[in-house]
């Protein structure tokens, strides 16, 4: 498997490839569009009642006409690209909703939804990621799934109803792990960019169809010639043909960019689940399904490259966005004999489906009496069942996360507890139980609990999430003081729930960035080494790695509040520089050959908030 940084380099190379192919496709479309438009202009130039007689110069001025056509088509395409890009940057939920997805509530009692939530949470814990939003495409009987988003924190996982009903739990987990791999590798951001660019190309065809419809409607309404309806219909027909050509070019671009990523995501899923055979079996179920994996959705073509397998059946195999299922199965299970037996249309893994129906009856019984809640919640290893239950309830998860942010100092802790208890939605009995259970948890288990709770908090409306973060910020800071663990939990929560940032900010000067990096690395050196000489040596090692001169602060100046301000600045760095910074941080903490809990907490928080993978949490004490 390639490491995270190699995946990022591949994603950047594919982005440049995508842009290059897009420019070539647009150039081809513009070049081809000139000839029919010039012909139309010659035909209609003799009619004094047509549009061209009032707007365009005579045809003899060819260079101006060519420039006007080029600028017009190019402007329309770029406007469509910008529109779609800004729309999709809002998060993966936009795509899920456009494809007809319904969000699954974290406290759902539906057995199929409950199983899906448990599987997503288990994979998220294995991947050391917050639980993403979960959606189900309830009107899709085929077997498929996708991950969508622009950043890790706004990504969602969606599966079809057919996948829930026809896949076993192990197969479903493998499919979900495949989609998590796309999120980890940065493929979701590349998919958003690709969707926006391809929308600009295919938008021409949609405009042509609308123009034909408008022209036909105008012709029926006026029932007379010479009103431009015929001209509009012909232009619409030409645009529709060019839109079809643009669609084929878009399919070719998707095929060139996407295919290899599916093999990498399959390998990533096998790494997360340690069960490549389960993913191979899920692919085999799709290959043998009479419905295959085709989606019944208007937007399916635009988003076809997002899915686990081909969402559409291309008329040419080389236009397929995914490798053949047989090749993917063979890569995961070399012992497969290559035999495919298509099942009848009415057949669908009866044992699994029957088990689900039986579980449904049992679930309804439990809902009525509110009993055995732990059976419907994921069992977090080493975490009290009551805490697991609270982490799945959107309301209870709010004050549970607040309790994770309690300070170590007794007086500050009491002030925080009084604020939490005063909240109107806090149950005193649950609160006392949670306080006692949290006292025995180590940092690793608390982070695991936070990742699950974030999945529940994502079910809150946007304004509810903002209100929660505002209250959490007030509770975290006590008399101007900030505890290291409280800072970590707050930053992780704010990063996961805040709306996506706008990316790198060009206005930040080098001196400000240098000061922020200096403060971060001084904090790491201070929390990780007791001896001042060791602190200075570790700082110098990181400084040399960054090729950035730094001064040593000493323990007295390394407050957590400085760490908070510095993180808010380095978040605006380009992704490549964020990766270099995290590598320098790893060098700083490992300089003495030992990594303590404070170092691990800081590094894990920095890596998560900068969207860079880090395995340091696996070494945190339980």
Backbone torsions as a table, in degrees:
resi	resn	phi	psi	omega
1	UNK	NA	138.5	173.1
2	UNK	-72.3	152.3	176.8
3	UNK	-81.2	179.5	-174.0
4	UNK	-62.7	-42.3	-176.3
5	UNK	-66.4	-35.4	177.0
6	UNK	-66.0	-38.6	176.6
7	UNK	-62.0	-40.1	179.2
8	UNK	-65.5	-40.0	178.0
9	UNK	-64.3	-40.0	177.0
10	UNK	-63.4	-40.7	179.7
11	UNK	-62.9	-40.2	178.9
12	UNK	-66.6	-41.2	178.2
13	UNK	-63.1	-40.2	179.5
14	UNK	-68.8	-30.1	176.2
15	UNK	-64.6	-43.8	177.7
16	UNK	-65.7	-38.4	175.6
17	UNK	-61.7	-42.9	179.9
18	UNK	-61.0	-46.7	-179.6
19	UNK	-62.6	-42.4	179.8
20	UNK	-61.8	-46.4	179.2
21	UNK	-64.4	-36.4	178.5
22	UNK	-64.3	-45.6	179.6
23	UNK	-60.9	-42.6	178.6
24	UNK	-63.4	-41.8	-180.0
25	UNK	-64.4	-44.0	179.3
26	UNK	-64.8	-41.5	178.1
27	UNK	-60.2	-43.3	178.7
28	UNK	-63.0	-43.7	-179.4
29	UNK	-64.1	-42.2	-180.0
30	UNK	-65.2	-42.5	-179.8
31	UNK	-61.9	-42.6	-179.6
32	UNK	-72.0	-27.7	-176.8
33	UNK	-72.5	-21.9	-176.8
34	UNK	-61.1	-43.7	-170.1
35	UNK	-67.6	-49.1	177.6
36	UNK	-65.5	-32.7	179.5
37	UNK	-68.7	-40.7	176.4
38	UNK	-63.1	-38.0	178.1
39	UNK	-64.2	-43.5	178.5
40	UNK	-62.0	-41.0	-178.8
41	UNK	-64.3	-36.5	178.0
42	UNK	-67.8	-39.4	-178.7
43	UNK	-66.6	-44.9	-173.2
44	UNK	-92.2	-3.4	-178.5
45	UNK	-67.2	-23.6	-178.4
46	UNK	-81.5	-10.7	-178.2
47	UNK	-93.5	113.9	-175.3
48	UNK	-70.0	-12.0	-178.0
49	UNK	-96.9	5.1	-177.2
50	UNK	-90.1	168.0	-176.1
51	UNK	-62.1	-40.1	-172.2
52	UNK	-67.3	-31.3	-179.2
53	UNK	-63.9	-23.8	-178.5
54	UNK	-95.6	-20.0	-172.1
55	UNK	-111.2	-41.8	-170.3
56	UNK	-100.8	155.9	175.6
57	UNK	-75.7	166.4	178.1
58	UNK	-57.8	154.2	-174.5
59	UNK	-65.2	-17.2	-178.4
60	UNK	-62.5	-27.1	179.7
61	UNK	-85.6	74.1	-171.6
62	UNK	-66.4	-38.4	-176.0
63	UNK	-64.5	-38.9	179.3
64	UNK	-67.7	-37.1	178.4
65	UNK	-65.8	-45.5	178.8
66	UNK	-60.1	-42.5	179.8
67	UNK	-65.1	-40.9	179.6
68	UNK	-63.8	-42.9	178.4
69	UNK	-62.4	-44.2	-178.8
70	UNK	-62.4	-47.3	-178.5
71	UNK	-66.4	-38.3	-179.0
72	UNK	-64.6	-51.1	-178.7
73	UNK	-64.8	-44.4	179.4
74	UNK	-61.1	-41.0	-179.6
75	UNK	-66.0	-41.7	178.9
76	UNK	-62.2	-45.0	-179.4
77	UNK	-63.3	-46.2	-177.9
78	UNK	-66.9	-36.4	176.7
79	UNK	-62.6	-41.3	178.1
80	UNK	-65.1	-40.0	179.2
81	UNK	-62.7	-47.9	-179.0
82	UNK	-62.9	-42.4	179.1
83	UNK	-58.6	-50.3	-177.4
84	UNK	-67.7	-38.4	-179.7
85	UNK	-62.5	-47.1	179.7
86	UNK	-65.0	-33.6	178.3
87	UNK	-66.4	-45.2	-175.3
88	UNK	-77.9	-20.5	179.1
89	UNK	-67.4	-13.5	-179.2
90	UNK	-69.6	-16.1	176.9
91	UNK	134.9	167.1	-176.7
92	UNK	-66.1	-22.8	-179.1
93	UNK	-62.7	-26.1	179.4
94	UNK	-63.8	-47.0	179.5
95	UNK	-66.4	-42.9	-179.1
96	UNK	-59.5	-42.0	-179.7
97	UNK	-70.9	-36.5	178.3
98	UNK	-65.8	-26.5	178.2
99	UNK	-91.4	8.6	176.2
100	UNK	86.4	19.1	-178.7
101	UNK	-78.5	146.6	175.2
102	UNK	-115.7	130.9	-178.1
103	UNK	-70.0	137.8	177.6
104	UNK	-91.1	121.7	179.1
105	UNK	-70.4	143.0	-175.1
106	UNK	-65.4	-20.6	179.5
107	UNK	-105.4	24.2	-179.4
108	UNK	-64.6	143.7	177.6
109	UNK	-105.1	-3.1	175.8
110	UNK	-61.7	127.6	-172.9
111	UNK	-62.0	-38.4	178.5
112	UNK	-67.7	-43.1	178.0
113	UNK	-67.0	-38.8	180.0
114	UNK	-62.9	-42.0	178.0
115	UNK	-63.6	-42.2	178.9
116	UNK	-62.4	-45.5	179.4
117	UNK	-60.3	-44.1	179.3
118	UNK	-61.4	-42.3	-179.5
119	UNK	-64.4	-45.2	179.8
120	UNK	-61.7	-42.3	-179.6
121	UNK	-65.7	-40.2	179.5
122	UNK	-63.5	-43.5	179.2
123	UNK	-67.9	-38.3	178.4
124	UNK	-61.5	-41.2	178.3
125	UNK	-65.4	-42.1	178.6
126	UNK	-64.3	-33.7	-179.0
127	UNK	-88.1	-1.9	-177.4
128	UNK	55.9	51.2	179.2
129	UNK	-131.4	149.6	172.1
130	UNK	-61.8	151.4	179.9
131	UNK	-68.1	122.7	179.9
132	UNK	-77.5	171.3	171.7
133	UNK	-65.1	145.6	-176.4
134	UNK	-120.0	129.7	-179.1
135	UNK	-127.0	152.9	176.0
136	UNK	-126.1	131.4	174.0
137	UNK	-90.1	87.6	-167.8
138	UNK	-69.1	-21.2	-177.3
139	UNK	-95.4	10.0	-177.4
140	UNK	-109.5	107.9	-179.3
141	UNK	-79.6	-10.0	179.6
142	UNK	-78.1	168.8	-178.6
143	UNK	-99.0	113.6	178.5
144	UNK	-164.8	171.1	179.7
145	UNK	-162.9	163.5	175.1
146	UNK	-156.7	160.0	171.1
147	UNK	-116.8	140.0	-178.3
148	UNK	-143.4	151.9	178.9
149	UNK	155.4	175.6	175.4
150	UNK	-111.2	-38.6	173.7
151	UNK	-118.7	168.1	177.0
152	UNK	-59.3	-40.0	-172.7
153	UNK	-73.4	-17.2	178.8
154	UNK	-111.7	15.4	-179.5
155	UNK	-79.5	154.7	176.8
156	UNK	-132.7	157.4	173.0
157	UNK	-113.4	131.6	178.8
158	UNK	-131.4	140.9	176.7
159	UNK	-132.2	156.5	178.3
160	UNK	-83.1	160.3	176.5
161	UNK	-62.2	-35.3	178.6
162	UNK	-62.1	-36.6	177.9
163	UNK	-66.0	-39.8	179.0
164	UNK	-64.4	-37.0	-173.5
165	UNK	-86.3	-28.2	-170.8
166	UNK	-107.3	-14.7	-179.7
167	UNK	-98.4	144.8	172.2
168	UNK	-72.0	169.9	-178.2
169	UNK	-61.2	-41.9	-178.8
170	UNK	-65.8	-41.0	178.5
171	UNK	-66.7	-40.9	177.8
172	UNK	-62.1	-40.8	178.6
173	UNK	-62.7	-39.0	178.7
174	UNK	-65.4	-40.6	178.5
175	UNK	-64.6	-43.7	178.6
176	UNK	-63.6	-39.1	178.1
177	UNK	-63.7	-35.9	175.6
178	UNK	-59.5	-44.1	-179.8
179	UNK	-69.4	-35.2	175.3
180	UNK	-62.4	-35.7	178.2
181	UNK	-62.1	-38.6	176.3
182	UNK	-61.7	-38.4	178.4
183	UNK	-67.6	-45.8	-178.5
184	UNK	-62.6	-38.0	-175.6
185	UNK	-83.4	-2.2	-179.8
186	UNK	81.1	12.6	-179.3
187	UNK	-67.6	-28.8	-176.3
188	UNK	-64.5	-37.5	178.3
189	UNK	-67.6	-41.5	177.0
190	UNK	-61.4	-38.0	179.0
191	UNK	-64.0	-38.8	178.1
192	UNK	-63.2	-45.3	179.8
193	UNK	-63.3	-42.0	-180.0
194	UNK	-64.5	-42.5	179.9
195	UNK	-61.2	-43.7	-179.6
196	UNK	-63.5	-44.3	-179.1
197	UNK	-65.8	-43.2	-179.1
198	UNK	-69.9	-29.8	175.9
199	UNK	-62.4	-36.6	177.7
200	UNK	-62.0	-36.5	-179.9
201	UNK	-74.3	-47.8	-176.6
202	UNK	-74.5	-16.1	179.6
203	UNK	-61.5	-29.1	178.8
204	UNK	-59.9	-44.3	179.0
205	UNK	-63.8	-39.7	178.4
206	UNK	-65.4	-38.9	177.7
207	UNK	-64.5	-38.2	177.9
208	UNK	-63.6	-43.0	178.6
209	UNK	-63.0	-41.1	178.4
210	UNK	-65.5	-37.4	179.8
211	UNK	-66.8	-40.6	177.0
212	UNK	-62.0	-44.5	179.7
213	UNK	-62.0	-43.6	-179.6
214	UNK	-65.1	-41.3	-179.9
215	UNK	-64.2	-42.9	178.8
216	UNK	-64.6	-40.1	179.8
217	UNK	-66.0	-41.6	179.9
218	UNK	-66.6	-37.7	-179.8
219	UNK	-64.9	-42.4	179.2
220	UNK	-67.5	-33.4	-176.2
221	UNK	-73.9	-43.5	-177.2
222	UNK	-90.1	-28.4	178.0
223	UNK	52.5	41.4	177.4
224	UNK	-147.8	157.2	-179.7
225	UNK	-90.0	164.9	175.1
226	UNK	82.2	5.5	179.0
227	UNK	-93.7	7.2	177.2
228	UNK	89.6	-2.4	-178.1
229	UNK	-64.8	-41.3	179.6
230	UNK	-63.5	-42.6	178.0
231	UNK	-62.4	-43.1	179.3
232	UNK	-62.2	-39.4	179.5
233	UNK	-65.1	-40.7	179.9
234	UNK	-66.5	-43.7	177.2
235	UNK	-61.0	-42.3	178.6
236	UNK	-61.3	-40.9	178.4
237	UNK	-62.9	-42.4	179.3
238	UNK	-64.5	-44.4	179.0
239	UNK	-63.1	-37.4	178.4
240	UNK	-63.8	-41.8	177.3
241	UNK	-63.6	-41.7	177.8
242	UNK	-69.2	-32.0	174.9
243	UNK	-64.4	-38.7	176.1
244	UNK	-62.6	-43.2	177.0
245	UNK	-62.5	-40.5	177.5
246	UNK	-62.5	-37.2	177.5
247	UNK	-62.9	-41.6	178.8
248	UNK	-66.5	-39.7	176.2
249	UNK	-64.2	-39.7	177.4
250	UNK	-62.9	-41.2	177.2
251	UNK	-62.2	-39.7	178.7
252	UNK	-65.0	-40.5	178.4
253	UNK	-62.9	-45.4	179.7
254	UNK	-61.2	-40.3	179.7
255	UNK	-64.4	-40.2	-178.8
256	UNK	-68.5	-35.6	-173.7
257	UNK	-87.4	-33.8	-164.9
258	UNK	-93.3	-31.4	-165.7
259	UNK	-57.2	-48.5	-175.7
260	UNK	-65.4	-29.4	-179.6
261	UNK	-64.7	-27.8	179.7
262	UNK	-68.3	-38.2	175.8
263	UNK	-63.8	-41.0	179.1
264	UNK	-65.3	-39.3	178.7
265	UNK	-68.5	-36.6	175.2
266	UNK	-60.8	-43.9	178.9
267	UNK	-66.0	-37.6	177.0
268	UNK	-65.1	-37.3	176.9
269	UNK	-65.0	-40.8	177.7
270	UNK	-63.6	-34.3	178.4
271	UNK	-68.4	-39.3	-178.2
272	UNK	-72.2	-42.3	-174.6
273	UNK	-94.4	-16.4	-175.2
274	UNK	58.9	27.3	-177.9
275	UNK	-142.9	74.3	179.4
276	UNK	-62.4	-26.5	-179.5
277	UNK	-62.8	-36.2	-179.6
278	UNK	-65.4	-40.2	177.8
279	UNK	-67.7	-38.3	176.8
280	UNK	-62.3	-39.0	179.1
281	UNK	-68.2	-36.6	176.8
282	UNK	-63.5	-41.5	177.4
283	UNK	-65.7	-34.9	179.3
284	UNK	-67.6	-38.9	177.2
285	UNK	-60.8	-42.0	178.0
286	UNK	-64.4	-44.5	-177.6
287	UNK	-62.8	-32.5	-178.3
288	UNK	-93.2	-3.6	-178.2
289	UNK	-75.2	137.7	178.1
290	UNK	-66.6	-27.2	178.1
291	UNK	-84.6	-9.2	-172.7
292	UNK	54.1	-128.7	-177.7
293	UNK	-131.5	20.5	-174.9
294	UNK	-71.1	136.6	179.8
295	UNK	-99.3	145.3	174.9
296	UNK	-104.5	82.3	-176.4
297	UNK	-155.3	138.0	-177.5
298	UNK	-61.5	-36.8	-176.9
299	UNK	-88.1	5.3	-173.7
300	UNK	-60.6	-37.3	-176.7
301	UNK	-65.9	-41.8	-179.1
302	UNK	-63.9	-34.8	-175.9
303	UNK	-107.5	18.1	-173.9
304	UNK	-62.4	-28.5	-177.4
305	UNK	-75.6	-10.0	179.9
306	UNK	-79.8	-21.7	-164.4
307	UNK	-80.9	164.8	-179.8
308	UNK	-62.9	-37.9	175.6
309	UNK	-142.7	174.9	-174.4
310	UNK	-53.0	119.7	178.3
311	UNK	-80.7	-15.7	178.8
312	UNK	-133.2	162.8	177.3
313	UNK	-102.5	101.3	-177.8
314	UNK	-67.7	150.6	-178.7
315	UNK	-77.1	-16.9	172.3
316	UNK	-125.6	132.7	-174.8
317	UNK	-62.0	-32.7	-177.5
318	UNK	-75.2	-6.7	173.9
319	UNK	-91.3	0.1	-179.7
320	UNK	-67.8	138.1	-179.3
321	UNK	-80.0	-10.7	-177.4
322	UNK	-127.0	152.5	174.1
323	UNK	-64.7	158.5	176.3
324	UNK	-56.2	142.7	-179.3
325	UNK	-58.9	-37.2	-178.5
326	UNK	-62.4	-37.9	179.5
327	UNK	-69.9	-38.3	178.4
328	UNK	-67.2	-39.5	177.8
329	UNK	-64.4	-43.7	-178.9
330	UNK	-62.8	-37.1	179.4
331	UNK	-66.3	-32.9	-179.4
332	UNK	-87.0	-32.8	-177.0
333	UNK	-134.5	85.6	-178.3
334	UNK	-59.4	-20.8	-178.2
335	UNK	-82.2	-3.0	-178.3
336	UNK	-62.6	137.3	-175.3
337	UNK	-83.0	-5.2	177.1
338	UNK	82.2	6.1	-177.6
339	UNK	-89.3	128.9	176.7
340	UNK	-117.1	127.9	179.2
341	UNK	-119.7	105.0	-176.8
342	UNK	-69.9	130.0	-178.8
343	UNK	-82.5	153.9	174.2
344	UNK	-61.4	155.8	-174.8
345	UNK	-62.2	-32.4	-177.6
346	UNK	-81.8	-7.3	-174.7
347	UNK	-91.8	137.4	179.4
348	UNK	-158.8	81.9	172.8
349	UNK	38.4	67.3	-172.7
350	UNK	-57.4	-35.2	-177.7
351	UNK	-64.2	-43.8	178.9
352	UNK	-67.1	-45.6	-178.2
353	UNK	-63.1	-42.1	179.2
354	UNK	-64.1	-39.2	177.9
355	UNK	-63.4	-38.3	179.2
356	UNK	-65.4	-39.5	-179.9
357	UNK	-67.7	-38.3	176.8
358	UNK	-64.9	-39.9	178.0
359	UNK	-65.4	-31.1	179.8
360	UNK	-64.3	-43.9	179.1
361	UNK	-63.1	-42.6	179.8
362	UNK	-63.6	-39.5	-178.8
363	UNK	-63.9	-41.1	180.0
364	UNK	-61.9	-36.5	177.8
365	UNK	-64.5	-39.2	-178.6
366	UNK	-71.4	-37.3	-179.6
367	UNK	-62.3	-41.9	-176.7
368	UNK	-61.4	-31.6	-174.1
369	UNK	-111.3	-1.9	179.8
370	UNK	52.9	41.1	-179.0
371	UNK	-112.0	161.8	175.9
372	UNK	52.6	45.2	-178.3
373	UNK	-62.3	-29.0	-177.8
374	UNK	-66.3	-21.6	178.0
375	UNK	-71.7	-22.5	-177.9
376	UNK	-100.1	3.0	179.9
377	UNK	-118.2	150.4	178.9
378	UNK	-64.1	137.4	179.0
379	UNK	-89.4	102.0	179.1
380	UNK	-76.5	123.0	-175.9
381	UNK	-62.2	125.3	178.3
382	UNK	80.2	5.7	-179.0
383	UNK	-116.5	136.2	-179.6
384	UNK	-56.4	139.7	-176.8
385	UNK	-59.9	-34.1	178.8
386	UNK	-64.9	-38.1	177.0
387	UNK	-65.5	-40.1	177.3
388	UNK	-61.5	-39.4	178.1
389	UNK	-65.1	-45.3	179.8
390	UNK	-62.0	-36.5	-177.4
391	UNK	-67.8	-17.4	-179.5
392	UNK	-95.8	-10.0	-179.8
393	UNK	-96.0	118.6	-176.0
394	UNK	-54.0	-38.1	-179.3
395	UNK	-73.1	-48.7	-178.7
396	UNK	-68.3	-30.5	-180.0
397	UNK	-62.7	-26.0	-179.3
398	UNK	-64.5	-53.4	-178.5
399	UNK	-76.8	-20.7	174.7
400	UNK	-65.9	-42.9	176.7
401	UNK	-64.6	-36.2	176.8
402	UNK	-62.0	-37.0	179.3
403	UNK	-70.9	-28.3	175.2
404	UNK	-66.5	-22.0	-177.1
405	UNK	-93.1	14.2	179.8
406	UNK	-67.5	142.6	-179.5
407	UNK	-76.0	162.6	176.1
408	UNK	-78.3	-32.4	179.4
409	UNK	-66.0	132.7	-171.5
410	UNK	-65.0	-45.3	-177.2
411	UNK	-65.6	-44.2	178.4
412	UNK	-64.7	-35.8	179.1
413	UNK	-63.9	-42.9	179.6
414	UNK	-64.3	-38.2	177.7
415	UNK	-63.9	-39.6	177.8
416	UNK	-66.0	-42.8	-179.2
417	UNK	-61.1	-38.3	179.3
418	UNK	-64.4	-38.5	177.7
419	UNK	-65.3	-41.3	-177.4
420	UNK	-67.9	-45.1	-178.3
421	UNK	-63.2	-29.1	-177.7
422	UNK	-74.1	-12.2	179.8
423	UNK	-66.3	141.0	-173.1
424	UNK	-68.8	-20.8	-175.9
425	UNK	-100.9	15.0	-179.8
426	UNK	-94.5	124.7	176.1
427	UNK	-89.1	123.1	-173.3
428	UNK	-62.3	-39.7	-178.4
429	UNK	-66.4	-47.6	177.3
430	UNK	-61.9	-36.0	-178.7
431	UNK	-62.8	-46.0	-179.9
432	UNK	-63.9	-41.2	178.2
433	UNK	-63.4	-43.1	-178.7
434	UNK	-65.6	-39.5	-179.8
435	UNK	-62.5	-40.9	179.5
436	UNK	-68.4	-39.5	-178.5
437	UNK	-70.8	-38.2	-179.1
438	UNK	-67.9	-26.5	-178.1
439	UNK	-61.8	-27.9	-177.7
440	UNK	-95.8	4.3	-177.6
441	UNK	-92.1	140.3	172.6
442	UNK	-83.9	175.5	-175.3
443	UNK	-63.7	-39.6	-178.5
444	UNK	-61.7	-44.2	-180.0
445	UNK	-68.7	-34.8	177.6
446	UNK	-65.6	-40.4	177.2
447	UNK	-64.4	-38.8	177.0
448	UNK	-62.4	-42.5	179.1
449	UNK	-64.5	-39.2	178.4
450	UNK	-62.8	-42.2	-179.7
451	UNK	-60.5	-38.8	177.7
452	UNK	-71.9	-40.6	-179.5
453	UNK	-63.6	-34.3	178.6
454	UNK	-62.7	-36.0	175.7
455	UNK	-59.4	-37.7	177.3
456	UNK	-72.7	-38.9	-179.6
457	UNK	-66.2	-26.1	177.1
458	UNK	-66.6	-19.6	178.5
459	UNK	-77.8	-12.5	175.6
460	UNK	-70.9	151.3	173.4
461	UNK	-63.3	162.9	-175.8
462	UNK	-57.4	-44.7	-179.9
463	UNK	-65.4	-31.9	176.5
464	UNK	-67.2	-38.4	176.6
465	UNK	-64.7	-40.2	179.0
466	UNK	-65.5	-41.9	178.3
467	UNK	-63.0	-40.8	178.3
468	UNK	-61.2	-46.4	-178.7
469	UNK	-64.4	-35.9	177.8
470	UNK	-65.0	-43.2	178.0
471	UNK	-66.9	-39.3	179.8
472	UNK	-63.3	-39.9	179.4
473	UNK	-63.2	-39.3	178.9
474	UNK	-66.6	-33.4	-178.0
475	UNK	-78.8	-34.0	-175.3
476	UNK	-66.0	-43.0	-177.8
477	UNK	-91.2	119.3	-179.4
478	UNK	-119.3	116.0	179.9
479	UNK	52.6	40.1	178.5
480	UNK	76.8	1.3	-178.5
481	UNK	-101.9	147.3	-177.8
482	UNK	-135.4	122.9	179.0
483	UNK	-81.5	147.7	-176.4
484	UNK	-61.1	-48.4	-179.1
485	UNK	-66.5	-39.1	177.8
486	UNK	-63.2	-41.0	176.6
487	UNK	-59.8	-43.5	-178.4
488	UNK	-61.7	-49.9	-178.0
489	UNK	-65.0	-37.9	179.4
490	UNK	-66.8	-46.4	-178.1
491	UNK	-63.3	-40.5	179.1
492	UNK	-65.0	-40.6	179.3
493	UNK	-67.9	-45.0	-179.0
494	UNK	-64.7	-38.2	-180.0
495	UNK	-66.3	-40.1	-177.0
496	UNK	-72.8	-30.4	-172.4
497	UNK	-106.3	-17.0	-179.3
498	UNK	-71.3	154.1	176.6
499	UNK	-66.5	150.6	-175.4
500	UNK	-56.2	136.9	177.3
501	UNK	-73.1	167.7	-176.9
502	UNK	-85.7	3.0	177.6
503	UNK	95.2	-159.4	-176.4
504	UNK	-64.7	140.6	179.8
505	UNK	-108.9	117.9	-174.6
506	UNK	-72.7	-17.4	-175.2
507	UNK	-75.5	-13.4	-179.3
508	UNK	-71.3	126.2	-179.2
509	UNK	-86.8	165.2	-174.9
510	UNK	-63.4	-34.5	-179.3
511	UNK	-65.4	-42.6	179.5
512	UNK	-64.7	-43.2	177.5
513	UNK	-62.9	-42.8	179.3
514	UNK	-61.2	-40.4	178.2
515	UNK	-65.2	-41.3	179.0
516	UNK	-63.3	-45.8	177.8
517	UNK	-62.0	-38.7	178.4
518	UNK	-60.8	-43.3	179.9
519	UNK	-67.6	-41.5	179.0
520	UNK	-61.3	-48.4	-175.8
521	UNK	-72.6	-31.8	173.3
522	UNK	-63.6	-39.7	177.8
523	UNK	-64.0	-44.7	178.0
524	UNK	-60.6	-44.4	-179.8
525	UNK	-65.1	-38.8	-177.8
526	UNK	-69.7	-44.9	-179.1
527	UNK	-74.1	-18.6	-174.2
528	UNK	-101.4	-13.6	-176.8
529	UNK	-136.8	130.8	-178.7
530	UNK	-81.4	-29.4	-177.6
531	UNK	-89.6	133.0	-177.8
532	UNK	-62.8	-34.5	178.9
533	UNK	-64.9	-40.8	177.0
534	UNK	-65.6	-39.1	178.0
535	UNK	-60.4	-46.4	-179.7
536	UNK	-64.9	-38.1	179.9
537	UNK	-66.7	-43.2	178.7
538	UNK	-64.0	-40.1	178.5
539	UNK	-63.4	-42.0	179.6
540	UNK	-63.9	-37.2	178.9
541	UNK	-63.2	-43.2	178.0
542	UNK	-67.9	-36.9	179.1
543	UNK	-62.5	-41.0	178.0
544	UNK	-66.3	-36.7	179.2
545	UNK	-65.3	-37.0	179.3
546	UNK	-84.8	-12.6	-174.7
547	UNK	55.9	45.8	-177.0
548	UNK	-136.5	118.8	-179.7
549	UNK	-64.7	136.8	-179.0
550	UNK	-137.2	147.2	175.3
551	UNK	-104.2	151.9	-177.7
552	UNK	-88.3	128.8	-176.9
553	UNK	-86.8	-43.9	-170.5
554	UNK	95.4	162.2	-174.3
555	UNK	-59.5	-36.9	-171.1
556	UNK	-63.2	-26.3	-175.6
557	UNK	-101.7	5.4	-175.2
558	UNK	-99.8	58.3	178.5
559	UNK	-77.1	157.3	179.6
560	UNK	-66.5	-29.8	179.5
561	UNK	-61.7	-35.7	176.2
562	UNK	-67.0	-36.8	177.5
563	UNK	-61.0	-40.1	-179.9
564	UNK	-64.8	-45.3	-179.7
565	UNK	-66.1	-40.4	-178.7
566	UNK	-64.9	-39.5	179.6
567	UNK	-63.3	-39.6	-179.8
568	UNK	-62.8	-25.9	179.5
569	UNK	-82.5	-47.0	-175.2
570	UNK	-71.6	-13.6	174.7
571	UNK	-61.8	-23.1	-178.2
572	UNK	-85.7	-0.8	178.9
573	UNK	-69.9	152.6	170.7
574	UNK	-60.9	155.5	-174.0
575	UNK	-60.7	-37.4	-179.3
576	UNK	-62.8	-39.0	179.9
577	UNK	-74.1	-30.0	174.3
578	UNK	-61.9	-40.8	179.6
579	UNK	-64.5	-40.5	178.0
580	UNK	-64.7	-39.4	178.9
581	UNK	-63.1	-43.6	179.4
582	UNK	-64.8	-37.6	176.7
583	UNK	-63.0	-39.4	177.0
584	UNK	-65.9	-38.2	176.9
585	UNK	-63.5	-42.2	177.7
586	UNK	-62.8	-38.5	177.2
587	UNK	-64.9	-38.0	-179.5
588	UNK	-65.4	-45.4	-175.3
589	UNK	-76.8	-24.4	-178.4
590	UNK	-95.3	9.1	-174.4
591	UNK	-63.8	-38.3	-178.7
592	UNK	-92.7	4.5	178.6
593	UNK	81.6	1.0	179.2
594	UNK	-128.5	145.1	179.0
595	UNK	-128.2	113.1	-179.9
596	UNK	-90.5	176.9	-174.1
597	UNK	-64.9	-40.4	-179.0
598	UNK	-61.7	-42.4	177.6
599	UNK	-61.5	-43.0	-178.3
600	UNK	-66.1	-39.8	179.5
601	UNK	-63.5	-45.0	-179.5
602	UNK	-64.2	-47.7	-177.2
603	UNK	-65.0	-42.3	179.4
604	UNK	-62.7	-41.9	180.0
605	UNK	-65.5	-44.7	179.0
606	UNK	-61.3	-47.1	-177.6
607	UNK	-62.3	-43.0	-179.4
608	UNK	-66.0	-42.9	-177.1
609	UNK	-74.3	-19.8	177.1
610	UNK	-99.6	5.6	178.2
611	UNK	60.0	43.4	176.5
612	UNK	-122.9	131.1	-178.9
613	UNK	-64.7	143.0	174.6
614	UNK	-149.6	136.4	-179.9
615	UNK	-96.8	10.4	-172.1
616	UNK	-65.3	-27.2	-176.6
617	UNK	-64.3	-25.2	-179.6
618	UNK	-64.9	-16.9	-179.5
619	UNK	-98.7	0.2	178.7
620	UNK	-70.4	144.9	176.9
621	UNK	-65.9	146.7	-177.1
622	UNK	-65.1	NA	NA
